[in-house]
Amino acid sequence: MKPILLQGHERSITQLKYNREGDLIFSVAKDTVANVWYSVNGERLGTYNGHTGAVWCVDCDWDTKNVLTGSADNSCRLWDCETGKQLALVNTNSAVRTCGFDFSGNIIMFSTDKQMGYQCFLNFFDLRDPQQIADNQPYLTVPCNDHKITSAVWGPLGEFVIAGHENGEINQFSAKSGDILKTIKEHNKQINDIQTSVDLTMVITASKDNTAKLFDSASLDHIKTFRTERPVNSASISPIMDHVVMGGGQEAMEVTTTSTRIGKFEARFFHAAYEEEFGRVKGHFGPINCVSFHPDGKSYSSGGEDGYVRIHYFDPQYFDFELEV
């Protein structure tokens, strides 16, 4: 399994996203650039230039027409995927931490950080109404007074947003009213990443408390727990197998205090039903910040603190693999 190495960032990768068909990968990093790559061979298609701070999040809509990025330069930007042209700019009071298109691609949500005396807000804009962007007036703003949102994804049918907070709470925010529909607290430390399954019925959360957990996205029932000995930065659900891939490692600032082997910088594969680890993939020189399965389940990519994105295509043995219990 020889990886394809994508060298397009000078600083650590913050998020990776495949589009729905999986032919493109979007990568963002702390170096202000958003890149788009062909996932089949790792060729760079282009960049989205305009941000002046670290880019924290990226999302792409259902038909790969528009791309959304959120950055620490206090802005959320909408781009034309094909041409790289900036279509819209929403200025905020603090850094934009998470962003996402709903299923229709008409409504965007993004959350801002609690910093510089400003609250953490979850904002909803309807792109069908250009006046909202022009006036910088979201149709819905939800304040999160207690604990800021660290990761968020749209739930099924675009009815609510599932958000993870820095204290380990998970909330469902209604996209119509802004009310909190459900709250659970299964993690006891910050949630670093939330990703949905391909049919949006489940979400997986990755937390600083060394676990990743699988939840039902509608009821937020806790289904499974995957335990490691290091903080988990990201986790992704395979669309075709009962597998989960997790990336993590110790905090970036503590990396120099240990040998590379102890740092546990491998991507780790767990069986989703048995919660058993069955494989590891080495490669990154530093913690893995994000992992993502290709929508066809035949490859996955990971982005690390080292600024590289690696695309791994699975060997044929992987698909025949049965976990012996």
Disulfide bonds with the S-S distance in Angstrom:
none
